Amino acid sequence: MACFQFLIGIVHFFDAACVCEQYQREKGYFSKREPVAIFKRPESAVVIWKQWFTETQGEFAAEMVLVSQNGKYLVDHVMVF
């Protein structure tokens, strides 16, 4: 579960497992990643990277929104498209 290792610690265990299973069925495992940009806001940040998969050709865009709550950054959502 390579994608689980990437997601561990940034999303809830159950959510990470469901997302990984769906992506693995449709596209294979997460493989190479390449950072693209980080956008900082007063109460949040957005991280964007190129994402490749083992069973699907081409480049995908991935983004993660982090929000600040009680001095910690928490994952609001992660999307790959």
N, CA, C and O atoms as a CHARMM CRD file, in Angstrom:
* protein
*
  324
    1    1 MET  N      0.83100  -1.18800   0.00000 PROA 1      0.00000
    2    1 MET  CA     0.00000   0.00000   0.00000 PROA 1      0.00000
    3    1 MET  C      0.87400   1.25000   0.00000 PROA 1      0.00000
    4    1 MET  O      0.93400   1.97100   0.99600 PROA 1      0.00000
    5    2 ALA  N      1.53700   1.50000  -1.09800 PROA 2      0.00000
    6    2 ALA  CA     2.43200   2.64900  -1.20600 PROA 2      0.00000
    7    2 ALA  C      1.70400   3.96200  -0.96200 PROA 2      0.00000
    8    2 ALA  O      2.24900   4.85800  -0.31700 PROA 2      0.00000
    9    3 CYS  N      0.48400   4.09000  -1.46700 PROA 3      0.00000
   10    3 CYS  CA    -0.21700   5.36500  -1.27800 PROA 3      0.00000
   11    3 CYS  C     -0.56600   5.56200   0.18700 PROA 3      0.00000
   12    3 CYS  O     -0.59600   6.69800   0.66200 PROA 3      0.00000
   13    4 PHE  N     -0.83100   4.48600   0.91300 PROA 4      0.00000
   14    4 PHE  CA    -1.12600   4.62700   2.33400 PROA 4      0.00000
   15    4 PHE  C      0.05700   5.23100   3.06800 PROA 4      0.00000
   16    4 PHE  O     -0.12900   6.06700   3.95200 PROA 4      0.00000
   17    5 GLN  N      1.27800   4.82100   2.71700 PROA 5      0.00000
   18    5 GLN  CA     2.46100   5.37700   3.36400 PROA 5      0.00000
   19    5 GLN  C      2.56900   6.87800   3.10700 PROA 5      0.00000
   20    5 GLN  O      3.01800   7.62000   3.98100 PROA 5      0.00000
   21    6 PHE  N      2.16800   7.33200   1.92900 PROA 6      0.00000
   22    6 PHE  CA     2.19400   8.75600   1.61400 PROA 6      0.00000
   23    6 PHE  C      1.14700   9.51300   2.42500 PROA 6      0.00000
   24    6 PHE  O      1.41500  10.61000   2.91400 PROA 6      0.00000
   25    7 LEU  N     -0.03800   8.93700   2.56900 PROA 7      0.00000
   26    7 LEU  CA    -1.14800   9.63500   3.22300 PROA 7      0.00000
   27    7 LEU  C     -1.13800   9.53100   4.74700 PROA 7      0.00000
   28    7 LEU  O     -1.76200  10.34700   5.42500 PROA 7      0.00000
   29    8 ILE  N     -0.43700   8.53800   5.28900 PROA 8      0.00000
   30    8 ILE  CA    -0.47800   8.33500   6.73200 PROA 8      0.00000
   31    8 ILE  C     -0.02900   9.59200   7.45900 PROA 8      0.00000
   32    8 ILE  O      0.97700  10.20300   7.09900 PROA 8      0.00000
   33    9 GLY  N     -0.75800   9.96300   8.45400 PROA 9      0.00000
   34    9 GLY  CA    -0.41200  11.13700   9.23100 PROA 9      0.00000
   35    9 GLY  C     -1.02300  12.42800   8.71600 PROA 9      0.00000
   36    9 GLY  O     -0.96800  13.44600   9.40600 PROA 9      0.00000
   37   10 ILE  N     -1.60500  12.41300   7.51700 PROA 10     0.00000
   38   10 ILE  CA    -2.23100  13.63900   7.03100 PROA 10     0.00000
   39   10 ILE  C     -3.73600  13.50900   6.86800 PROA 10     0.00000
   40   10 ILE  O     -4.42800  14.51900   6.74100 PROA 10     0.00000
   41   11 VAL  N     -4.24900  12.31300   6.86700 PROA 11     0.00000
   42   11 VAL  CA    -5.69900  12.12100   6.84100 PROA 11     0.00000
   43   11 VAL  C     -6.05500  10.98600   7.78200 PROA 11     0.00000
   44   11 VAL  O     -5.19600  10.19100   8.16400 PROA 11     0.00000
   45   12 HSD  N     -7.30900  10.91400   8.15000 PROA 12     0.00000
   46   12 HSD  CA    -7.79800   9.86500   9.03400 PROA 12     0.00000
   47   12 HSD  C     -7.55400   8.49600   8.39300 PROA 12     0.00000
   48   12 HSD  O     -7.68400   8.35800   7.17700 PROA 12     0.00000
   49   13 PHE  N     -7.20700   7.49700   9.18000 PROA 13     0.00000
   50   13 PHE  CA    -6.86000   6.16800   8.68200 PROA 13     0.00000
   51   13 PHE  C     -7.92600   5.59800   7.75100 PROA 13     0.00000
   52   13 PHE  O     -7.60500   5.12800   6.66000 PROA 13     0.00000
   53   14 PHE  N     -9.18700   5.63400   8.16800 PROA 14     0.00000
   54   14 PHE  CA   -10.26200   5.05300   7.36000 PROA 14     0.00000
   55   14 PHE  C    -10.37500   5.75700   6.02100 PROA 14     0.00000
   56   14 PHE  O    -10.50300   5.10100   4.98700 PROA 14     0.00000
   57   15 ASP  N    -10.33000   7.09800   6.02300 PROA 15     0.00000
   58   15 ASP  CA   -10.42300   7.86000   4.78000 PROA 15     0.00000
   59   15 ASP  C     -9.25900   7.54300   3.85100 PROA 15     0.00000
   60   15 ASP  O     -9.45200   7.36900   2.64800 PROA 15     0.00000
   61   16 ALA  N     -8.05800   7.46800   4.40100 PROA 16     0.00000
   62   16 ALA  CA    -6.87400   7.16800   3.58400 PROA 16     0.00000
   63   16 ALA  C     -7.00200   5.79400   2.94000 PROA 16     0.00000
   64   16 ALA  O     -6.68000   5.63200   1.76300 PROA 16     0.00000
   65   17 ALA  N     -7.46700   4.80900   3.69400 PROA 17     0.00000
   66   17 ALA  CA    -7.60400   3.45300   3.16500 PROA 17     0.00000
   67   17 ALA  C     -8.62700   3.41800   2.02600 PROA 17     0.00000
   68   17 ALA  O     -8.38800   2.77200   1.00600 PROA 17     0.00000
   69   18 CYS  N     -9.75500   4.09800   2.18700 PROA 18     0.00000
   70   18 CYS  CA   -10.78800   4.11700   1.13600 PROA 18     0.00000
   71   18 CYS  C    -10.28400   4.78500  -0.12700 PROA 18     0.00000
   72   18 CYS  O    -10.49500   4.27400  -1.22700 PROA 18     0.00000
   73   19 VAL  N     -9.62500   5.91700   0.01900 PROA 19     0.00000
   74   19 VAL  CA    -9.09700   6.63300  -1.14100 PROA 19     0.00000
   75   19 VAL  C     -8.05100   5.78800  -1.84400 PROA 19     0.00000
   76   19 VAL  O     -8.06000   5.69000  -3.07100 PROA 19     0.00000
   77   20 CYS  N     -7.15400   5.18000  -1.09200 PROA 20     0.00000
   78   20 CYS  CA    -6.10900   4.34200  -1.69800 PROA 20     0.00000
   79   20 CYS  C     -6.69600   3.18000  -2.47200 PROA 20     0.00000
   80   20 CYS  O     -6.26200   2.89200  -3.58800 PROA 20     0.00000
   81   21 GLU  N     -7.67400   2.51400  -1.89400 PROA 21     0.00000
   82   21 GLU  CA    -8.28400   1.37700  -2.57400 PROA 21     0.00000
   83   21 GLU  C     -8.93200   1.80200  -3.88200 PROA 21     0.00000
   84   21 GLU  O     -8.81000   1.10300  -4.88800 PROA 21     0.00000
   85   22 GLN  N     -9.61800   2.93700  -3.88200 PROA 22     0.00000
   86   22 GLN  CA   -10.26500   3.42400  -5.09900 PROA 22     0.00000
   87   22 GLN  C     -9.23400   3.75600  -6.17500 PROA 22     0.00000
   88   22 GLN  O     -9.37900   3.32300  -7.31800 PROA 22     0.00000
   89   23 TYR  N     -8.20400   4.51200  -5.82900 PROA 23     0.00000
   90   23 TYR  CA    -7.17500   4.86700  -6.80900 PROA 23     0.00000
   91   23 TYR  C     -6.44100   3.63300  -7.31800 PROA 23     0.00000
   92   23 TYR  O     -6.12200   3.55300  -8.50500 PROA 23     0.00000
   93   24 GLN  N     -6.17100   2.67600  -6.44600 PROA 24     0.00000
   94   24 GLN  CA    -5.44800   1.47500  -6.87000 PROA 24     0.00000
   95   24 GLN  C     -6.27100   0.67000  -7.86100 PROA 24     0.00000
   96   24 GLN  O     -5.71700   0.13300  -8.82100 PROA 24     0.00000
   97   25 ARG  N     -7.58200   0.57100  -7.65300 PROA 25     0.00000
   98   25 ARG  CA    -8.45000  -0.14000  -8.60400 PROA 25     0.00000
   99   25 ARG  C     -8.48000   0.56700  -9.95300 PROA 25     0.00000
  100   25 ARG  O     -8.42800  -0.08100 -10.99800 PROA 25     0.00000
  101   26 GLU  N     -8.56400   1.89700  -9.93300 PROA 26     0.00000
  102   26 GLU  CA    -8.74000   2.66000 -11.16800 PROA 26     0.00000
  103   26 GLU  C     -7.43900   2.95300 -11.91000 PROA 26     0.00000
  104   26 GLU  O     -7.40400   2.90000 -13.13900 PROA 26     0.00000
  105   27 LYS  N     -6.36000   3.26300 -11.17000 PROA 27     0.00000
  106   27 LYS  CA    -5.15500   3.78900 -11.80600 PROA 27     0.00000
  107   27 LYS  C     -3.86700   3.07400 -11.42900 PROA 27     0.00000
  108   27 LYS  O     -2.81600   3.35400 -12.00600 PROA 27     0.00000
  109   28 GLY  N     -3.92900   2.16400 -10.47700 PROA 28     0.00000
  110   28 GLY  CA    -2.71700   1.54400  -9.97200 PROA 28     0.00000
  111   28 GLY  C     -2.22800   2.27000  -8.73600 PROA 28     0.00000
  112   28 GLY  O     -2.97900   3.01700  -8.10900 PROA 28     0.00000
  113   29 TYR  N     -0.98200   2.05500  -8.38600 PROA 29     0.00000
  114   29 TYR  CA    -0.41200   2.67400  -7.18900 PROA 29     0.00000
  115   29 TYR  C      0.16000   4.05200  -7.51700 PROA 29     0.00000
  116   29 TYR  O      0.54000   4.32500  -8.65600 PROA 29     0.00000
  117   30 PHE  N      0.21600   4.92200  -6.49600 PROA 30     0.00000
  118   30 PHE  CA     0.92100   6.19000  -6.66700 PROA 30     0.00000
  119   30 PHE  C      2.38200   5.86100  -6.95000 PROA 30     0.00000
  120   30 PHE  O      2.95200   4.95700  -6.34000 PROA 30     0.00000
  121   31 SER  N      2.97500   6.59200  -7.86700 PROA 31     0.00000
  122   31 SER  CA     4.40500   6.39100  -8.11800 PROA 31     0.00000
  123   31 SER  C      5.10400   7.73900  -7.98700 PROA 31     0.00000
  124   31 SER  O      5.02000   8.37500  -6.93600 PROA 31     0.00000
  125   32 LYS  N      5.77700   8.17400  -9.01300 PROA 32     0.00000
  126   32 LYS  CA     6.56800   9.40000  -8.96200 PROA 32     0.00000
  127   32 LYS  C      5.69500  10.62400  -8.63000 PROA 32     0.00000
  128   32 LYS  O      4.53800  10.70800  -9.04300 PROA 32     0.00000
  129   33 ARG  N      6.28200  11.57200  -7.87100 PROA 33     0.00000
  130   33 ARG  CA     5.65700  12.86400  -7.57100 PROA 33     0.00000
  131   33 ARG  C      6.65100  13.96900  -7.86900 PROA 33     0.00000
  132   33 ARG  O      7.85800  13.79500  -7.70200 PROA 33     0.00000
  133   34 GLU  N      6.13600  15.10600  -8.31300 PROA 34     0.00000
  134   34 GLU  CA     6.99200  16.26000  -8.57700 PROA 34     0.00000
  135   34 GLU  C      6.29600  17.50700  -8.02600 PROA 34     0.00000
  136   34 GLU  O      5.21000  17.85400  -8.49000 PROA 34     0.00000
  137   35 PRO  N      6.90400  18.19000  -7.04000 PROA 35     0.00000
  138   35 PRO  CA     6.28100  19.40800  -6.49300 PROA 35     0.00000
  139   35 PRO  C      6.08300  20.45700  -7.58400 PROA 35     0.00000
  140   35 PRO  O      6.92800  20.61600  -8.46500 PROA 35     0.00000
  141   36 VAL  N      4.96500  21.16800  -7.51700 PROA 36     0.00000
  142   36 VAL  CA     4.66900  22.22800  -8.46900 PROA 36     0.00000
  143   36 VAL  C      4.62300  23.58500  -7.77200 PROA 36     0.00000
  144   36 VAL  O      5.30300  24.52100  -8.19200 PROA 36     0.00000
  145   37 ALA  N      3.81500  23.69700  -6.69500 PROA 37     0.00000
  146   37 ALA  CA     3.67200  25.00000  -6.04200 PROA 37     0.00000
  147   37 ALA  C      3.10400  24.84400  -4.64000 PROA 37     0.00000
  148   37 ALA  O      2.44600  23.85600  -4.31600 PROA 37     0.00000
  149   38 ILE  N      3.38000  25.85200  -3.82000 PROA 38     0.00000
  150   38 ILE  CA     2.75500  25.99500  -2.50300 PROA 38     0.00000
  151   38 ILE  C      2.21000  27.41500  -2.43600 PROA 38     0.00000
  152   38 ILE  O      2.93300  28.38100  -2.67500 PROA 38     0.00000
  153   39 PHE  N      0.93900  27.52800  -2.11100 PROA 39     0.00000
  154   39 PHE  CA     0.30000  28.82300  -1.94700 PROA 39     0.00000
  155   39 PHE  C     -0.03600  29.00200  -0.47200 PROA 39     0.00000
  156   39 PHE  O     -0.72300  28.16300   0.11200 PROA 39     0.00000
  157   40 LYS  N      0.43400  30.07200   0.12800 PROA 40     0.00000
  158   40 LYS  CA     0.20900  30.33100   1.54900 PROA 40     0.00000
  159   40 LYS  C     -0.86900  31.38000   1.72000 PROA 40     0.00000
  160   40 LYS  O     -0.90800  32.38500   1.00900 PROA 40     0.00000
  161   41 ARG  N     -1.74400  31.12300   2.67900 PROA 41     0.00000
  162   41 ARG  CA    -2.80000  32.05600   3.05800 PROA 41     0.00000
  163   41 ARG  C     -2.70500  32.25900   4.56700 PROA 41     0.00000
  164   41 ARG  O     -2.01700  31.49400   5.24300 PROA 41     0.00000
  165   42 PRO  N     -3.37700  33.27000   5.11100 PROA 42     0.00000
  166   42 PRO  CA    -3.26600  33.49800   6.55800 PROA 42     0.00000
  167   42 PRO  C     -3.68400  32.29000   7.41200 PROA 42     0.00000
  168   42 PRO  O     -3.05400  32.01400   8.43300 PROA 42     0.00000
  169   43 GLU  N     -4.72200  31.57800   7.01200 PROA 43     0.00000
  170   43 GLU  CA    -5.22800  30.46500   7.82000 PROA 43     0.00000
  171   43 GLU  C     -5.13900  29.11300   7.12000 PROA 43     0.00000
  172   43 GLU  O     -5.66700  28.12000   7.62000 PROA 43     0.00000
  173   44 SER  N     -4.46800  29.06900   5.95400 PROA 44     0.00000
  174   44 SER  CA    -4.39600  27.80200   5.23000 PROA 44     0.00000
  175   44 SER  C     -3.23900  27.83100   4.23600 PROA 44     0.00000
  176   44 SER  O     -2.59400  28.85800   4.02600 PROA 44     0.00000
  177   45 ALA  N     -3.00100  26.68000   3.64100 PROA 45     0.00000
  178   45 ALA  CA    -1.98500  26.55300   2.59400 PROA 45     0.00000
  179   45 ALA  C     -2.47300  25.51400   1.58800 PROA 45     0.00000
  180   45 ALA  O     -3.20800  24.59100   1.93800 PROA 45     0.00000
  181   46 VAL  N     -2.05500  25.67700   0.33900 PROA 46     0.00000
  182   46 VAL  CA    -2.39100  24.72800  -0.72300 PROA 46     0.00000
  183   46 VAL  C     -1.08700  24.19600  -1.29800 PROA 46     0.00000
  184   46 VAL  O     -0.19400  24.96500  -1.65300 PROA 46     0.00000
  185   47 VAL  N     -0.98500  22.87100  -1.38600 PROA 47     0.00000
  186   47 VAL  CA     0.19000  22.21800  -1.96100 PROA 47     0.00000
  187   47 VAL  C     -0.26800  21.53400  -3.24700 PROA 47     0.00000
  188   47 VAL  O     -1.24600  20.78600  -3.24700 PROA 47     0.00000
  189   48 ILE  N      0.44800  21.79600  -4.34400 PROA 48     0.00000
  190   48 ILE  CA     0.10700  21.19700  -5.64000 PROA 48     0.00000
  191   48 ILE  C      1.31700  20.44700  -6.16700 PROA 48     0.00000
  192   48 ILE  O      2.44000  20.94800  -6.10400 PROA 48     0.00000
  193   49 TRP  N      1.09000  19.23900  -6.68900 PROA 49     0.00000
  194   49 TRP  CA     2.18300  18.45700  -7.26100 PROA 49     0.00000
  195   49 TRP  C      1.68200  17.64900  -8.44700 PROA 49     0.00000
  196   49 TRP  O      0.48800  17.37200  -8.56500 PROA 49     0.00000
  197   50 LYS  N      2.61700  17.27000  -9.33500 PROA 50     0.00000
  198   50 LYS  CA     2.31900  16.31700 -10.41000 PROA 50     0.00000
  199   50 LYS  C      2.37300  14.92900  -9.79800 PROA 50     0.00000
  200   50 LYS  O      3.24200  14.62800  -8.98000 PROA 50     0.00000
  201   51 GLN  N      1.42900  14.08400 -10.20500 PROA 51     0.00000
  202   51 GLN  CA     1.34800  12.72800  -9.66300 PROA 51     0.00000
  203   51 GLN  C      1.27400  11.74500 -10.81300 PROA 51     0.00000
  204   51 GLN  O      0.52500  11.95600 -11.76700 PROA 51     0.00000
  205   52 TRP  N      2.03900  10.68100 -10.73000 PROA 52     0.00000
  206   52 TRP  CA     1.98200   9.59000 -11.70500 PROA 52     0.00000
  207   52 TRP  C      1.46900   8.34000 -11.00700 PROA 52     0.00000
  208   52 TRP  O      1.56300   8.21200  -9.78600 PROA 52     0.00000
  209   53 PHE  N      0.92000   7.41200 -11.80500 PROA 53     0.00000
  210   53 PHE  CA     0.41200   6.13200 -11.30300 PROA 53     0.00000
  211   53 PHE  C      1.11000   4.99100 -12.02800 PROA 53     0.00000
  212   53 PHE  O      1.67300   5.18700 -13.10500 PROA 53     0.00000
  213   54 THR  N      1.07400   3.80700 -11.44200 PROA 54     0.00000
  214   54 THR  CA     1.76800   2.65500 -12.02600 PROA 54     0.00000
  215   54 THR  C      1.02300   2.03900 -13.20000 PROA 54     0.00000
  216   54 THR  O      1.65900   1.44100 -14.06800 PROA 54     0.00000
  217   55 GLU  N     -0.30100   2.16000 -13.26200 PROA 55     0.00000
  218   55 GLU  CA    -1.07700   1.46300 -14.29100 PROA 55     0.00000
  219   55 GLU  C     -1.77500   2.39500 -15.28100 PROA 55     0.00000
  220   55 GLU  O     -2.48800   1.92200 -16.16600 PROA 55     0.00000
  221   56 THR  N     -1.58500   3.70100 -15.14900 PROA 56     0.00000
  222   56 THR  CA    -2.24100   4.66800 -16.03200 PROA 56     0.00000
  223   56 THR  C     -1.18900   5.60000 -16.59400 PROA 56     0.00000
  224   56 THR  O     -0.33200   6.09200 -15.86100 PROA 56     0.00000
  225   57 GLN  N     -1.25200   5.84400 -17.88600 PROA 57     0.00000
  226   57 GLN  CA    -0.29200   6.72700 -18.54200 PROA 57     0.00000
  227   57 GLN  C     -0.64200   8.18900 -18.29400 PROA 57     0.00000
  228   57 GLN  O     -1.80800   8.52700 -18.08700 PROA 57     0.00000
  229   58 GLY  N      0.35600   9.04500 -18.31600 PROA 58     0.00000
  230   58 GLY  CA     0.14300  10.48100 -18.25100 PROA 58     0.00000
  231   58 GLY  C      0.38000  11.07700 -16.87700 PROA 58     0.00000
  232   58 GLY  O      0.57100  10.38000 -15.88000 PROA 58     0.00000
  233   59 GLU  N      0.35700  12.39500 -16.87300 PROA 59     0.00000
  234   59 GLU  CA     0.55600  13.16300 -15.64900 PROA 59     0.00000
  235   59 GLU  C     -0.80300  13.56800 -15.07800 PROA 59     0.00000
  236   59 GLU  O     -1.72700  13.90800 -15.81700 PROA 59     0.00000
  237   60 PHE  N     -0.90300  13.52500 -13.76200 PROA 60     0.00000
  238   60 PHE  CA    -2.09600  13.97700 -13.06900 PROA 60     0.00000
  239   60 PHE  C     -1.70500  15.12600 -12.15500 PROA 60     0.00000
  240   60 PHE  O     -0.55400  15.21900 -11.72800 PROA 60     0.00000
  241   61 ALA  N     -2.65000  15.99400 -11.85600 PROA 61     0.00000
  242   61 ALA  CA    -2.42600  17.05400 -10.88000 PROA 61     0.00000
  243   61 ALA  C     -3.02300  16.61600  -9.55900 PROA 61     0.00000
  244   61 ALA  O     -4.10100  16.02400  -9.51700 PROA 61     0.00000
  245   62 ALA  N     -2.31800  16.90900  -8.48600 PROA 62     0.00000
  246   62 ALA  CA    -2.81400  16.60000  -7.15400 PROA 62     0.00000
  247   62 ALA  C     -2.73100  17.86700  -6.31200 PROA 62     0.00000
  248   62 ALA  O     -1.81300  18.67100  -6.46800 PROA 62     0.00000
  249   63 GLU  N     -3.69900  18.03300  -5.42300 PROA 63     0.00000
  250   63 GLU  CA    -3.66800  19.19000  -4.54200 PROA 63     0.00000
  251   63 GLU  C     -4.15200  18.80100  -3.15000 PROA 63     0.00000
  252   63 GLU  O     -5.00700  17.93100  -2.98000 PROA 63     0.00000
  253   64 MET  N     -3.57600  19.47300  -2.16700 PROA 64     0.00000
  254   64 MET  CA    -3.94300  19.25100  -0.77200 PROA 64     0.00000
  255   64 MET  C     -4.11500  20.61400  -0.11500 PROA 64     0.00000
  256   64 MET  O     -3.24500  21.47900  -0.22000 PROA 64     0.00000
  257   65 VAL  N     -5.24500  20.79800   0.56300 PROA 65     0.00000
  258   65 VAL  CA    -5.49000  22.03700   1.29300 PROA 65     0.00000
  259   65 VAL  C     -5.30300  21.75900   2.78400 PROA 65     0.00000
  260   65 VAL  O     -5.93900  20.87100   3.35200 PROA 65     0.00000
  261   66 LEU  N     -4.42600  22.53100   3.39500 PROA 66     0.00000
  262   66 LEU  CA    -4.16900  22.44700   4.83100 PROA 66     0.00000
  263   66 LEU  C     -4.78900  23.66500   5.49800 PROA 66     0.00000
  264   66 LEU  O     -4.65200  24.78200   4.99900 PROA 66     0.00000
  265   67 VAL  N     -5.47300  23.46100   6.62500 PROA 67     0.00000
  266   67 VAL  CA    -6.06500  24.57000   7.36400 PROA 67     0.00000
  267   67 VAL  C     -5.46400  24.62500   8.75900 PROA 67     0.00000
  268   67 VAL  O     -5.12600  23.59800   9.34800 PROA 67     0.00000
  269   68 SER  N     -5.33800  25.83300   9.27300 PROA 68     0.00000
  270   68 SER  CA    -4.77400  26.03400  10.60600 PROA 68     0.00000
  271   68 SER  C     -5.89300  26.01000  11.64200 PROA 68     0.00000
  272   68 SER  O     -6.86300  26.76200  11.54900 PROA 68     0.00000
  273   69 GLN  N     -5.73700  25.12300  12.64000 PROA 69     0.00000
  274   69 GLN  CA    -6.69200  25.03700  13.74600 PROA 69     0.00000
  275   69 GLN  C     -5.92700  24.80600  15.03000 PROA 69     0.00000
  276   69 GLN  O     -5.20700  23.81600  15.16100 PROA 69     0.00000
  277   70 ASN  N     -6.07600  25.70700  15.96900 PROA 70     0.00000
  278   70 ASN  CA    -5.43000  25.58700  17.28200 PROA 70     0.00000
  279   70 ASN  C     -3.92300  25.38200  17.17300 PROA 70     0.00000
  280   70 ASN  O     -3.35000  24.56900  17.89800 PROA 70     0.00000
  281   71 GLY  N     -3.28900  26.10900  16.27800 PROA 71     0.00000
  282   71 GLY  CA    -1.83900  26.04500  16.13600 PROA 71     0.00000
  283   71 GLY  C     -1.31000  24.86300  15.35000 PROA 71     0.00000
  284   71 GLY  O     -0.09500  24.69000  15.25200 PROA 71     0.00000
  285   72 LYS  N     -2.18200  24.04700  14.79100 PROA 72     0.00000
  286   72 LYS  CA    -1.76700  22.89400  13.98600 PROA 72     0.00000
  287   72 LYS  C     -2.34900  23.02900  12.59200 PROA 72     0.00000
  288   72 LYS  O     -3.41300  23.62100  12.41000 PROA 72     0.00000
  289   73 TYR  N     -1.64700  22.47700  11.60200 PROA 73     0.00000
  290   73 TYR  CA    -2.19400  22.40800  10.25400 PROA 73     0.00000
  291   73 TYR  C     -2.83100  21.03800  10.05900 PROA 73     0.00000
  292   73 TYR  O     -2.19600  20.00800  10.28500 PROA 73     0.00000
  293   74 LEU  N     -4.09200  21.03800   9.63700 PROA 74     0.00000
  294   74 LEU  CA    -4.84300  19.81300   9.40000 PROA 74     0.00000
  295   74 LEU  C     -5.24900  19.75700   7.93100 PROA 74     0.00000
  296   74 LEU  O     -5.44200  20.78900   7.29000 PROA 74     0.00000
  297   75 VAL  N     -5.37600  18.55200   7.41400 PROA 75     0.00000
  298   75 VAL  CA    -5.76400  18.38100   6.01600 PROA 75     0.00000
  299   75 VAL  C     -7.27300  18.61100   5.89500 PROA 75     0.00000
  300   75 VAL  O     -8.07400  17.95000   6.55600 PROA 75     0.00000
  301   76 ASP  N     -7.63300  19.55100   5.04800 PROA 76     0.00000
  302   76 ASP  CA    -9.04400  19.78400   4.73200 PROA 76     0.00000
  303   76 ASP  C     -9.48900  18.78700   3.67100 PROA 76     0.00000
  304   76 ASP  O    -10.51700  18.12800   3.82300 PROA 76     0.00000
  305   77 HSD  N     -8.70900  18.67800   2.59400 PROA 77     0.00000
  306   77 HSD  CA    -8.98200  17.67700   1.57200 PROA 77     0.00000
  307   77 HSD  C     -7.77000  17.49100   0.66500 PROA 77     0.00000
  308   77 HSD  O     -6.86900  18.32700   0.60600 PROA 77     0.00000
  309   78 VAL  N     -7.78400  16.36100  -0.03800 PROA 78     0.00000
  310   78 VAL  CA    -6.76700  16.04600  -1.03800 PROA 78     0.00000
  311   78 VAL  C     -7.51600  15.58300  -2.27900 PROA 78     0.00000
  312   78 VAL  O     -8.48100  14.82500  -2.18000 PROA 78     0.00000
  313   79 MET  N     -7.07400  16.03600  -3.44200 PROA 79     0.00000
  314   79 MET  CA    -7.71900  15.66100  -4.69400 PROA 79     0.00000
  315   79 MET  C     -6.66800  15.34200  -5.74000 PROA 79     0.00000
  316   79 MET  O     -5.61600  15.98000  -5.79100 PROA 79     0.00000
  317   80 VAL  N     -6.95800  14.34800  -6.57800 PROA 80     0.00000
  318   80 VAL  CA    -6.11300  14.04000  -7.72900 PROA 80     0.00000
  319   80 VAL  C     -7.02500  14.09000  -8.94200 PROA 80     0.00000
  320   80 VAL  O     -8.09400  13.48000  -8.95900 PROA 80     0.00000
  321   81 PHE  N     -6.58300  14.83300  -9.96700 PROA 81     0.00000
  322   81 PHE  CA    -7.40400  14.94600 -11.17700 PROA 81     0.00000
  323   81 PHE  C     -6.52000  15.02100 -12.39600 PROA 81     0.00000
  324   81 PHE  O     -7.02000  15.12000 -13.51600 PROA 81     0.00000
